[in-house]
Amino acid sequence: MKVSRRDGSATAKVLAAMCRSTSVLGRVSAKWTPQGLFSSDAANAIGVLAVEHHRKHGRAPGKGILSLVESWAENMAGERVEQVERLLGTVLGEKDKLHPDHALDLAASLFNRCRLERLADDIRQAAESNQSDRAYALIAEKGQRIELGAGAGVDPLTDPSVVESWFSQEKREPLIEYPGDAGKFFGDRLHRGGFVMFQAGEKSYKSFWLMDMVHRALIKRLNVAYFDTGDSTEDEVGMRFEERVCGWPYTSTDEKGKWPCVVKVPTAITWDKGMDVAEVEHEERTFEHSLSLEKAIEGNKRFLEKVMKTSKSHLRISCHPSGTINPAGIRSILQGWALGGFLPDITVIDYADLLAPPPGRLEYRDQINKNWQAMRALSQEMHCLVLTATQARRDAYGERRVGRKHLADDKRKIAHVTAAIGIGVTEEERDAGVCGLNYMDGVIRRGAFSSKRRLHCG
């Protein structure tokens, strides 16, 4: 008896994406064959109904796939109908909504495996029949890969589904959103496939901004992969996260480190031309003791159930000693998590300067360039937003705006990012708990923004 492994979960995810997303279904329709692309007859039955619907109406069927299957089943009978209906129930119950790019990558993997299995069977039969010429002809005819995702050759002039995927609203929406002036500042630059860096001197809020974005992403139930490359220990990263989620300090703000302590929480900020330092309004909160284990567990549960409104995990934290992991190592870890079903929407690397050099004998600056190039590739290959930080040169300390001239080590860093944000803070601003963000001399790949404008933050 021949036994073949089948990934039913992956098949259901791809079928669900085909039914929900017009851009996914359009790309699959362009590759669909009369024999079908799935290994399962039941999956091909659902797939062909979706493809025919797209070719006729130009859109995905959505929940209408149920009525399509019901009409199809009227002319069928027996075990095949039961198999199709059983699979359709799994497809309609699929809760994980794959991003179109992730869905196309997964579809290509399934379809190519199916094609190879069929080709192997045909070649084996030809070889057993002593038809070697036919076997080689089959390799030439059916040995090509099915390309759907990154790297696929496309023709927008003859394939409308390609253009349709480019105009997908889901691809253009920002993953992380801020209110008010901060929302106008970031715009849609925090998008999937983007690579955004923060640059500032030591202890100038780089990790604060990265953690703030992690927090906001989790509220939207986005999958977040957080890599600390040696700036902090796992305990330190964990405590910073717990303080934010629980809204409770672990370390006292009192000058002598005593409890109780008073924390000034910014509630409003005002800045007008001519002001050296923005004025910040605060709400004072008194905490009698340090964040405890019990409070942290309670806060995590409340954040998960009340804020995120889910029971599913959306966060992975991976901490490494300084200089022990490079982008290739991060990519390997992400691929391992992806096999378990965790596909990151956002990958945070805190921070880039502590990454291990890439393999090979390279000059120091070339090592840096290769790592930044690899981080950019990570955002493209994994279809996620990559956020990182880098140290500025010494002459950035105390500056209101941090720009290109403050880049340390290698200027090619900004050649790979889609946006570079400087964090400037003067001594007066630091005392007042204020900093400012600015785009570094127009280093923006998407949209226009003046580097002279500054976002004042409390």
Beta strands, then each sheet from edge to edge (+ up, - down):
strand 1: 195-200
strand 2: 224-228
strand 3: 261-270
strand 4: 279-287
strand 5: 315-319
strand 6: 346-350
strand 7: 385-391
strand 8: 419-424
strand 9: 435-444
strand 10: 455-457
sheet 1: 5+ 2+ 6+ 7+ 1+ 8+ 9- 10+
sheet 2: 3+ 4-
end
